[in-house]
Amino acid sequence: MTRMKTIVACAALILGPAGLVLADPPPAPPYQMRSPAPAGDRLAPGRDGQALFENHCGYCHLTYGMGTNLLVKQRLAVGASPATALLANRDDLTAAYVHAVVRMGKGAMPPQTRVDVTDAELDSVAAYLGRGK
């Protein structure tokens, strides 16, 4: 191999991976994408509970999130469908239970302060997840 071909081959090996770095990264998985927060005053009551849930809780509690993955194990252990690991699919949650878990935490879930989720936002999320129970 001539010296020039050797230099070109080495340059291709060195610069090849650099070309991969400059390419656009793949999109983030759904659980890492934060949905936009609904507009309006965070202290105002009656906001969209589903949108607030997806914005504040979605990192862990949407599909493939850590909280959902942990809940799959728990739900299977009690003989429930793994689909009920998604909190939005549950029909056994009450608003009071959602309030308690959010403020006090449970297992791997840390407590959420009133700065993280205001009382008005938590009321809307609890109503969404608790379905009025």
Secondary structure, 3 states (H helix, E strand, C coil): CCHHHHHHHHHHHHHHHHHHHHCCCCCCCHHHCCCCCCCCCCCCCCCCHHHHHHHHCHHHHCCCCHHHHHHHHHHHHCCCCHHHHCHHHCCCCCHHHHHHHHHHCECCECCCCCCCCCHHHHHHHHHHHHCCC
